[in-house]
Amino acid sequence: QVQLVESGGGLVQAGGSLRLSCAASGRTFSSYAMGWYRQAPGKEREWVAGITSVGSTNYADSVKGRFTISRDKAKNTVYLQMDSLKPEDTAVYYCKGTTVQTVVWGQGTQVTVSS
């Protein structure tokens, strides 16, 4: 099965931007629907954004208008562009890939937004 590795997390001031990457290995994931999730300390993991195998996107209300999910199938990579970051965006961000038969999670990358 495909393996996913997130990168691009870090420390940023409120109002700043980060771009997260989710790189796949082992096989192409052109047929996967991809998503980003996040988990803040003391909270449950929540869905942030998703993109289908044909490029349709959707977002949680909390990030709509600020975050953009995209994919580059030639590079087997999914991105999450995060703009206008807020302290409440602080969390570990996880990449997920799904088909009708498979669910794959990455290990996560830390995003910290300072006030």
Rosetta constraint file for C-alpha pairs under 8 A:
AtomPair CA 1 CA 26 HARMONIC 6.66 0.50
AtomPair CA 1 CA 27 HARMONIC 7.14 0.50
AtomPair CA 2 CA 24 HARMONIC 6.23 0.50
AtomPair CA 2 CA 25 HARMONIC 5.67 0.50
AtomPair CA 2 CA 26 HARMONIC 5.07 0.50
AtomPair CA 2 CA 27 HARMONIC 5.54 0.50
AtomPair CA 2 CA 28 HARMONIC 7.34 0.50
AtomPair CA 2 CA 29 HARMONIC 7.16 0.50
AtomPair CA 2 CA 104 HARMONIC 7.19 0.50
AtomPair CA 3 CA 24 HARMONIC 5.46 0.50
AtomPair CA 3 CA 25 HARMONIC 5.23 0.50
AtomPair CA 3 CA 26 HARMONIC 6.39 0.50
AtomPair CA 3 CA 104 HARMONIC 6.99 0.50
AtomPair CA 3 CA 105 HARMONIC 7.70 0.50
AtomPair CA 3 CA 106 HARMONIC 7.11 0.50
AtomPair CA 4 CA 22 HARMONIC 6.16 0.50
AtomPair CA 4 CA 23 HARMONIC 5.57 0.50
AtomPair CA 4 CA 24 HARMONIC 4.64 0.50
AtomPair CA 4 CA 25 HARMONIC 6.62 0.50
AtomPair CA 4 CA 95 HARMONIC 7.09 0.50
AtomPair CA 4 CA 96 HARMONIC 7.73 0.50
AtomPair CA 4 CA 104 HARMONIC 7.28 0.50
AtomPair CA 4 CA 105 HARMONIC 6.45 0.50
AtomPair CA 4 CA 106 HARMONIC 4.65 0.50
AtomPair CA 4 CA 107 HARMONIC 7.63 0.50
AtomPair CA 5 CA 22 HARMONIC 5.41 0.50
AtomPair CA 5 CA 23 HARMONIC 5.27 0.50
AtomPair CA 5 CA 24 HARMONIC 6.58 0.50
AtomPair CA 5 CA 95 HARMONIC 7.80 0.50
AtomPair CA 5 CA 106 HARMONIC 5.25 0.50
AtomPair CA 5 CA 107 HARMONIC 6.45 0.50
AtomPair CA 5 CA 108 HARMONIC 7.53 0.50
AtomPair CA 6 CA 20 HARMONIC 6.98 0.50
AtomPair CA 6 CA 21 HARMONIC 5.52 0.50
AtomPair CA 6 CA 22 HARMONIC 4.39 0.50
AtomPair CA 6 CA 23 HARMONIC 6.48 0.50
AtomPair CA 6 CA 94 HARMONIC 7.03 0.50
AtomPair CA 6 CA 95 HARMONIC 6.67 0.50
AtomPair CA 6 CA 106 HARMONIC 6.29 0.50
AtomPair CA 6 CA 107 HARMONIC 6.82 0.50
AtomPair CA 6 CA 108 HARMONIC 5.76 0.50
AtomPair CA 6 CA 109 HARMONIC 5.87 0.50
AtomPair CA 7 CA 20 HARMONIC 5.77 0.50
AtomPair CA 7 CA 21 HARMONIC 5.24 0.50
AtomPair CA 7 CA 22 HARMONIC 6.54 0.50
AtomPair CA 7 CA 108 HARMONIC 7.89 0.50
AtomPair CA 7 CA 109 HARMONIC 5.94 0.50
AtomPair CA 8 CA 18 HARMONIC 7.10 0.50
AtomPair CA 8 CA 19 HARMONIC 6.00 0.50
AtomPair CA 8 CA 20 HARMONIC 4.52 0.50
AtomPair CA 8 CA 21 HARMONIC 6.07 0.50
AtomPair CA 8 CA 109 HARMONIC 7.21 0.50
AtomPair CA 9 CA 18 HARMONIC 7.14 0.50
AtomPair CA 9 CA 19 HARMONIC 7.63 0.50
AtomPair CA 9 CA 20 HARMONIC 6.23 0.50
AtomPair CA 9 CA 109 HARMONIC 5.35 0.50
AtomPair CA 9 CA 110 HARMONIC 5.17 0.50
AtomPair CA 9 CA 111 HARMONIC 4.87 0.50
AtomPair CA 9 CA 112 HARMONIC 7.88 0.50
AtomPair CA 10 CA 18 HARMONIC 7.95 0.50
AtomPair CA 10 CA 110 HARMONIC 6.16 0.50
AtomPair CA 10 CA 111 HARMONIC 5.06 0.50
AtomPair CA 10 CA 112 HARMONIC 6.10 0.50
AtomPair CA 11 CA 111 HARMONIC 6.23 0.50
AtomPair CA 11 CA 112 HARMONIC 4.77 0.50
AtomPair CA 11 CA 113 HARMONIC 5.91 0.50
AtomPair CA 11 CA 114 HARMONIC 7.30 0.50
AtomPair CA 12 CA 16 HARMONIC 6.09 0.50
AtomPair CA 12 CA 17 HARMONIC 7.16 0.50
AtomPair CA 12 CA 18 HARMONIC 7.63 0.50
AtomPair CA 12 CA 111 HARMONIC 7.93 0.50
AtomPair CA 12 CA 112 HARMONIC 6.35 0.50
AtomPair CA 12 CA 113 HARMONIC 5.01 0.50
AtomPair CA 12 CA 114 HARMONIC 6.25 0.50
AtomPair CA 13 CA 85 HARMONIC 7.62 0.50
AtomPair CA 13 CA 113 HARMONIC 5.37 0.50
AtomPair CA 13 CA 114 HARMONIC 4.77 0.50
AtomPair CA 13 CA 115 HARMONIC 6.20 0.50
AtomPair CA 14 CA 84 HARMONIC 6.97 0.50
AtomPair CA 14 CA 85 HARMONIC 5.29 0.50
AtomPair CA 14 CA 86 HARMONIC 5.01 0.50
AtomPair CA 14 CA 87 HARMONIC 6.24 0.50
AtomPair CA 14 CA 113 HARMONIC 5.72 0.50
AtomPair CA 14 CA 114 HARMONIC 5.69 0.50
AtomPair CA 14 CA 115 HARMONIC 5.44 0.50
AtomPair CA 15 CA 83 HARMONIC 7.07 0.50
AtomPair CA 15 CA 84 HARMONIC 4.19 0.50
AtomPair CA 15 CA 85 HARMONIC 4.87 0.50
AtomPair CA 15 CA 86 HARMONIC 6.39 0.50
AtomPair CA 16 CA 83 HARMONIC 6.17 0.50
AtomPair CA 16 CA 84 HARMONIC 5.50 0.50
AtomPair CA 16 CA 85 HARMONIC 5.52 0.50
AtomPair CA 17 CA 81 HARMONIC 7.50 0.50
AtomPair CA 17 CA 82 HARMONIC 5.38 0.50
AtomPair CA 17 CA 83 HARMONIC 4.43 0.50
AtomPair CA 17 CA 84 HARMONIC 6.25 0.50
AtomPair CA 17 CA 85 HARMONIC 6.16 0.50
AtomPair CA 18 CA 81 HARMONIC 6.19 0.50
AtomPair CA 18 CA 82 HARMONIC 5.23 0.50
AtomPair CA 18 CA 83 HARMONIC 6.77 0.50
AtomPair CA 19 CA 79 HARMONIC 6.73 0.50
AtomPair CA 19 CA 80 HARMONIC 5.56 0.50
AtomPair CA 19 CA 81 HARMONIC 4.38 0.50
AtomPair CA 19 CA 82 HARMONIC 5.89 0.50
AtomPair CA 20 CA 79 HARMONIC 5.49 0.50
AtomPair CA 20 CA 80 HARMONIC 4.98 0.50
AtomPair CA 20 CA 81 HARMONIC 6.41 0.50
AtomPair CA 20 CA 82 HARMONIC 7.85 0.50
AtomPair CA 21 CA 77 HARMONIC 6.67 0.50
AtomPair CA 21 CA 78 HARMONIC 5.82 0.50
AtomPair CA 21 CA 79 HARMONIC 4.57 0.50
AtomPair CA 21 CA 80 HARMONIC 6.55 0.50
AtomPair CA 22 CA 77 HARMONIC 5.41 0.50
AtomPair CA 22 CA 78 HARMONIC 5.03 0.50
AtomPair CA 22 CA 79 HARMONIC 6.19 0.50
AtomPair CA 22 CA 95 HARMONIC 6.24 0.50
AtomPair CA 22 CA 106 HARMONIC 7.81 0.50
AtomPair CA 23 CA 75 HARMONIC 7.86 0.50
AtomPair CA 23 CA 76 HARMONIC 6.05 0.50
AtomPair CA 23 CA 77 HARMONIC 4.49 0.50
AtomPair CA 23 CA 78 HARMONIC 6.65 0.50
AtomPair CA 24 CA 28 HARMONIC 7.17 0.50
AtomPair CA 24 CA 29 HARMONIC 7.28 0.50
AtomPair CA 24 CA 76 HARMONIC 5.40 0.50
AtomPair CA 24 CA 77 HARMONIC 6.13 0.50
AtomPair CA 25 CA 76 HARMONIC 7.62 0.50
AtomPair CA 28 CA 73 HARMONIC 7.76 0.50
AtomPair CA 28 CA 76 HARMONIC 5.99 0.50
AtomPair CA 29 CA 73 HARMONIC 7.47 0.50
AtomPair CA 29 CA 76 HARMONIC 6.45 0.50
AtomPair CA 29 CA 97 HARMONIC 7.99 0.50
AtomPair CA 30 CA 53 HARMONIC 6.07 0.50
AtomPair CA 30 CA 73 HARMONIC 5.92 0.50
AtomPair CA 30 CA 76 HARMONIC 7.50 0.50
AtomPair CA 31 CA 53 HARMONIC 5.24 0.50
AtomPair CA 31 CA 99 HARMONIC 7.06 0.50
AtomPair CA 32 CA 52 HARMONIC 7.03 0.50
AtomPair CA 32 CA 53 HARMONIC 5.51 0.50
AtomPair CA 32 CA 97 HARMONIC 5.75 0.50
AtomPair CA 32 CA 98 HARMONIC 5.24 0.50
AtomPair CA 32 CA 99 HARMONIC 5.22 0.50
AtomPair CA 33 CA 50 HARMONIC 7.31 0.50
AtomPair CA 33 CA 51 HARMONIC 5.84 0.50
AtomPair CA 33 CA 52 HARMONIC 4.32 0.50
AtomPair CA 33 CA 53 HARMONIC 5.13 0.50
AtomPair CA 33 CA 97 HARMONIC 5.74 0.50
AtomPair CA 33 CA 98 HARMONIC 5.22 0.50
AtomPair CA 33 CA 99 HARMONIC 6.44 0.50
AtomPair CA 34 CA 50 HARMONIC 5.65 0.50
AtomPair CA 34 CA 51 HARMONIC 5.30 0.50
AtomPair CA 34 CA 52 HARMONIC 6.34 0.50
AtomPair CA 34 CA 53 HARMONIC 7.69 0.50
AtomPair CA 34 CA 78 HARMONIC 7.48 0.50
AtomPair CA 34 CA 95 HARMONIC 7.33 0.50
AtomPair CA 34 CA 96 HARMONIC 5.65 0.50
AtomPair CA 34 CA 97 HARMONIC 4.51 0.50
AtomPair CA 34 CA 98 HARMONIC 6.36 0.50
AtomPair CA 35 CA 47 HARMONIC 7.60 0.50
AtomPair CA 35 CA 48 HARMONIC 7.40 0.50
AtomPair CA 35 CA 49 HARMONIC 5.50 0.50
AtomPair CA 35 CA 50 HARMONIC 4.08 0.50
AtomPair CA 35 CA 51 HARMONIC 6.23 0.50
AtomPair CA 35 CA 95 HARMONIC 5.84 0.50
AtomPair CA 35 CA 96 HARMONIC 5.09 0.50
AtomPair CA 35 CA 97 HARMONIC 6.42 0.50
AtomPair CA 36 CA 47 HARMONIC 6.36 0.50
AtomPair CA 36 CA 48 HARMONIC 5.42 0.50
AtomPair CA 36 CA 49 HARMONIC 5.24 0.50
AtomPair CA 36 CA 50 HARMONIC 6.37 0.50
AtomPair CA 36 CA 80 HARMONIC 7.55 0.50
AtomPair CA 36 CA 93 HARMONIC 6.83 0.50
AtomPair CA 36 CA 94 HARMONIC 5.66 0.50
AtomPair CA 36 CA 95 HARMONIC 4.72 0.50
AtomPair CA 36 CA 96 HARMONIC 6.19 0.50
AtomPair CA 37 CA 45 HARMONIC 6.58 0.50
AtomPair CA 37 CA 46 HARMONIC 5.45 0.50
AtomPair CA 37 CA 47 HARMONIC 4.37 0.50
AtomPair CA 37 CA 48 HARMONIC 5.00 0.50
AtomPair CA 37 CA 49 HARMONIC 7.10 0.50
AtomPair CA 37 CA 93 HARMONIC 5.67 0.50
AtomPair CA 37 CA 94 HARMONIC 5.06 0.50
AtomPair CA 37 CA 95 HARMONIC 6.40 0.50
AtomPair CA 37 CA 96 HARMONIC 7.56 0.50
AtomPair CA 38 CA 45 HARMONIC 5.49 0.50
AtomPair CA 38 CA 46 HARMONIC 5.48 0.50
AtomPair CA 38 CA 47 HARMONIC 6.60 0.50
AtomPair CA 38 CA 48 HARMONIC 6.76 0.50
AtomPair CA 38 CA 91 HARMONIC 5.79 0.50
AtomPair CA 38 CA 92 HARMONIC 5.42 0.50
AtomPair CA 38 CA 93 HARMONIC 4.25 0.50
AtomPair CA 38 CA 94 HARMONIC 5.85 0.50
AtomPair CA 39 CA 43 HARMONIC 6.27 0.50
AtomPair CA 39 CA 44 HARMONIC 5.95 0.50
AtomPair CA 39 CA 45 HARMONIC 4.30 0.50
AtomPair CA 39 CA 46 HARMONIC 6.30 0.50
AtomPair CA 39 CA 91 HARMONIC 5.15 0.50
AtomPair CA 39 CA 92 HARMONIC 5.31 0.50
AtomPair CA 39 CA 93 HARMONIC 6.60 0.50
AtomPair CA 40 CA 44 HARMONIC 7.31 0.50
AtomPair CA 40 CA 45 HARMONIC 7.39 0.50
AtomPair CA 40 CA 90 HARMONIC 6.42 0.50
AtomPair CA 40 CA 91 HARMONIC 4.19 0.50
AtomPair CA 40 CA 92 HARMONIC 6.38 0.50
AtomPair CA 41 CA 91 HARMONIC 7.09 0.50
AtomPair CA 47 CA 60 HARMONIC 6.80 0.50
AtomPair CA 48 CA 59 HARMONIC 5.89 0.50
AtomPair CA 48 CA 60 HARMONIC 5.12 0.50
AtomPair CA 48 CA 63 HARMONIC 7.03 0.50
AtomPair CA 49 CA 57 HARMONIC 7.33 0.50
AtomPair CA 49 CA 58 HARMONIC 5.68 0.50
AtomPair CA 49 CA 59 HARMONIC 4.33 0.50
AtomPair CA 49 CA 60 HARMONIC 6.13 0.50
AtomPair CA 49 CA 68 HARMONIC 7.88 0.50
AtomPair CA 49 CA 69 HARMONIC 6.52 0.50
AtomPair CA 50 CA 57 HARMONIC 5.55 0.50
AtomPair CA 50 CA 58 HARMONIC 5.34 0.50
AtomPair CA 50 CA 59 HARMONIC 6.52 0.50
AtomPair CA 50 CA 69 HARMONIC 6.85 0.50
AtomPair CA 51 CA 55 HARMONIC 5.66 0.50
AtomPair CA 51 CA 56 HARMONIC 5.37 0.50
AtomPair CA 51 CA 57 HARMONIC 4.40 0.50
AtomPair CA 51 CA 58 HARMONIC 6.63 0.50
AtomPair CA 51 CA 69 HARMONIC 6.77 0.50
AtomPair CA 51 CA 70 HARMONIC 7.05 0.50
AtomPair CA 51 CA 71 HARMONIC 7.93 0.50
AtomPair CA 52 CA 56 HARMONIC 5.24 0.50
AtomPair CA 52 CA 57 HARMONIC 6.63 0.50
AtomPair CA 55 CA 70 HARMONIC 7.60 0.50
AtomPair CA 55 CA 71 HARMONIC 7.67 0.50
AtomPair CA 57 CA 69 HARMONIC 7.01 0.50
AtomPair CA 59 CA 63 HARMONIC 6.62 0.50
AtomPair CA 59 CA 64 HARMONIC 5.55 0.50
AtomPair CA 59 CA 67 HARMONIC 7.96 0.50
AtomPair CA 60 CA 64 HARMONIC 6.04 0.50
AtomPair CA 63 CA 67 HARMONIC 5.66 0.50
AtomPair CA 66 CA 82 HARMONIC 6.21 0.50
AtomPair CA 66 CA 83 HARMONIC 5.16 0.50
AtomPair CA 66 CA 84 HARMONIC 6.04 0.50
AtomPair CA 66 CA 85 HARMONIC 7.66 0.50
AtomPair CA 67 CA 80 HARMONIC 6.70 0.50
AtomPair CA 67 CA 81 HARMONIC 5.49 0.50
AtomPair CA 67 CA 82 HARMONIC 4.51 0.50
AtomPair CA 67 CA 83 HARMONIC 5.98 0.50
AtomPair CA 68 CA 79 HARMONIC 7.97 0.50
AtomPair CA 68 CA 80 HARMONIC 5.64 0.50
AtomPair CA 68 CA 81 HARMONIC 5.01 0.50
AtomPair CA 68 CA 82 HARMONIC 6.63 0.50
AtomPair CA 69 CA 78 HARMONIC 7.30 0.50
AtomPair CA 69 CA 79 HARMONIC 5.62 0.50
AtomPair CA 69 CA 80 HARMONIC 4.59 0.50
AtomPair CA 69 CA 81 HARMONIC 6.37 0.50
AtomPair CA 70 CA 78 HARMONIC 5.79 0.50
AtomPair CA 70 CA 79 HARMONIC 5.24 0.50
AtomPair CA 70 CA 80 HARMONIC 6.62 0.50
AtomPair CA 71 CA 76 HARMONIC 7.74 0.50
AtomPair CA 71 CA 77 HARMONIC 5.83 0.50
AtomPair CA 71 CA 78 HARMONIC 4.20 0.50
AtomPair CA 71 CA 79 HARMONIC 5.96 0.50
AtomPair CA 72 CA 76 HARMONIC 6.10 0.50
AtomPair CA 72 CA 77 HARMONIC 5.40 0.50
AtomPair CA 72 CA 78 HARMONIC 6.29 0.50
AtomPair CA 73 CA 77 HARMONIC 6.41 0.50
AtomPair CA 85 CA 89 HARMONIC 6.51 0.50
AtomPair CA 85 CA 113 HARMONIC 6.77 0.50
AtomPair CA 86 CA 90 HARMONIC 7.63 0.50
AtomPair CA 86 CA 113 HARMONIC 6.17 0.50
AtomPair CA 86 CA 114 HARMONIC 7.83 0.50
AtomPair CA 86 CA 115 HARMONIC 7.74 0.50
AtomPair CA 87 CA 112 HARMONIC 7.36 0.50
AtomPair CA 87 CA 113 HARMONIC 4.69 0.50
AtomPair CA 87 CA 114 HARMONIC 5.71 0.50
AtomPair CA 87 CA 115 HARMONIC 6.10 0.50
AtomPair CA 88 CA 113 HARMONIC 7.57 0.50
AtomPair CA 89 CA 111 HARMONIC 7.59 0.50
AtomPair CA 89 CA 112 HARMONIC 7.47 0.50
AtomPair CA 89 CA 113 HARMONIC 6.70 0.50
AtomPair CA 90 CA 110 HARMONIC 7.84 0.50
AtomPair CA 90 CA 111 HARMONIC 5.41 0.50
AtomPair CA 90 CA 112 HARMONIC 4.57 0.50
AtomPair CA 90 CA 113 HARMONIC 5.45 0.50
AtomPair CA 91 CA 110 HARMONIC 6.09 0.50
AtomPair CA 91 CA 111 HARMONIC 5.51 0.50
AtomPair CA 91 CA 112 HARMONIC 6.62 0.50
AtomPair CA 92 CA 108 HARMONIC 5.86 0.50
AtomPair CA 92 CA 109 HARMONIC 5.37 0.50
AtomPair CA 92 CA 110 HARMONIC 4.35 0.50
AtomPair CA 92 CA 111 HARMONIC 5.97 0.50
AtomPair CA 93 CA 108 HARMONIC 5.22 0.50
AtomPair CA 93 CA 109 HARMONIC 5.30 0.50
AtomPair CA 93 CA 110 HARMONIC 6.24 0.50
AtomPair CA 93 CA 111 HARMONIC 6.99 0.50
AtomPair CA 94 CA 105 HARMONIC 7.00 0.50
AtomPair CA 94 CA 106 HARMONIC 5.83 0.50
AtomPair CA 94 CA 107 HARMONIC 6.54 0.50
AtomPair CA 94 CA 108 HARMONIC 4.38 0.50
AtomPair CA 94 CA 109 HARMONIC 6.70 0.50
AtomPair CA 95 CA 105 HARMONIC 5.85 0.50
AtomPair CA 95 CA 106 HARMONIC 5.25 0.50
AtomPair CA 95 CA 107 HARMONIC 7.90 0.50
AtomPair CA 95 CA 108 HARMONIC 6.97 0.50
AtomPair CA 96 CA 103 HARMONIC 7.09 0.50
AtomPair CA 96 CA 104 HARMONIC 5.57 0.50
AtomPair CA 96 CA 105 HARMONIC 4.55 0.50
AtomPair CA 96 CA 106 HARMONIC 6.41 0.50
AtomPair CA 97 CA 102 HARMONIC 7.85 0.50
AtomPair CA 97 CA 103 HARMONIC 5.73 0.50
AtomPair CA 97 CA 104 HARMONIC 5.09 0.50
AtomPair CA 97 CA 105 HARMONIC 6.57 0.50
AtomPair CA 98 CA 102 HARMONIC 5.51 0.50
AtomPair CA 98 CA 103 HARMONIC 4.55 0.50
AtomPair CA 98 CA 104 HARMONIC 6.46 0.50
AtomPair CA 99 CA 103 HARMONIC 6.65 0.50
